[in-house]
């Protein structure tokens, strides 16, 4: 595996991480995030970890993973080894899920995509708008929550497909008084981080695990950040609202909350958010066309 390693520290340091998914090629937006993480880690005298978030085994490939290592090494990113690959640690996420099961904060959800769509269409046809999460996805109807424990067990043991969903209302109600918040910083100014009120209910009853993918982004990221002792999470503004749900999971799993910085996004030539399918902003294509790492820094505003 190509890498650009440095020795692990012998003392506790501030810890940053860059965590791409190997489901496409890295683009300028990834370059900005990786470089910013490295710059801030160096300013703080801290560590930079690389984590491969490859829980989606149908879309993530070894070829894309190798491309991540090549692109980051070309940029001059220096990370510690070994790299944590999420697909190697499903047991960690299963253990966290079982803690939530034991607290009765999750439930097996049996509604298919077609049933969900039909329920929402019927609701909206009656002139009632259906709530959606910050990404625009309709919230889960949650009709399964009224099933008795015996009926749940019967349907699970019969082999009926289901996903484990968080009962967000119950999880929020079980919190101590005062609610949840996280500390959000402007670029590098950690001492002046501001408290932001978390609103996990905007996401509804999110999936935490399913048969084909035994974990979810929300669950795996909070487990990994805790196990890797990540102290500073620097990531794109598109994940700002996700922090509320992750704070809820941290609270119920007894995990620490890092400091957060949600940085600006790099737009494509058409003014929209970059996608891994955009060849004109892909790092490998830019490199093949003669761009240098210094050019990339200037292009993302870090020159």
ABEGO torsion letter per residue (X at the ends): XBBBBBBBBABBBBBBBBBBBBAEBBBAAAAAAAAAAAAAAAAAGBBBBBBBBAABAAABBAAAAAAAAAAAAAAGBBBBOBBBBAAAAAAAAAAAAAAAAAAGABBBBABBAAAAAAAAAAAAAAGBBBBBBAAGBBBBAGAAAABBAAAAAAAAAAGBBBBBBBBAAAAAAABBBGEBBBBBBBBGBAAABBBBBBBAAAAEBBBABBAABABBAAAAAAAAAAAAGBABBBBBAAAAAAAAAAAAAAAAAGBBBBBBBBBBBBBBAAGBBBBAABAAABAAAAAAAGBBAAAAAAAAGAX
